[in-house]
Amino acid sequence: AADASKVAAVQQLAKDAMDADRRDVQEVSATMRKKVADAAAEAAAAQQRLQASQQELKDAYTELAEAQGRMESMKEAMQSQSAAIAKDEQQLKDESSMRRDLDAAKDKAQKAEAVARAAKEALATEQFALGAAKKSSDSAAEALKAETAKAQDLAHQLKGMME
């Protein structure tokens, strides 16, 4: 009976130890499940953060591409404006050159007009002198005619005297 009680005590000890081991295994298993669940939740949160970061990066690249496009458009517009400014400057130079040519032509025209006026005045003076010379010549011709008439008259008288 003492052996049976020892066997029963050993069996109880073994059962208690097995129950304790089972409880320990269950606790460890529950702790491990909790750690796995926490790790899975952390991994899911990290995955979400990674996806958010990837989206932010994608958005940043999109913004960068749009900014580069705007910069390229602005660069083209500036080049176009530079070309227009250069064209305007060339037109101004051409207009300035044409204005100088026009001013030079006006000066030449004014000088030609002055020469024409001087020539007209000289012609008028010459015509006046010619008119005066013609009057003088007409007077001289009248005087010569008168002298010729006198000479013919004298010659006639002399002829009459000689006869």
Disulfide bonds with the S-S distance in Angstrom:
none
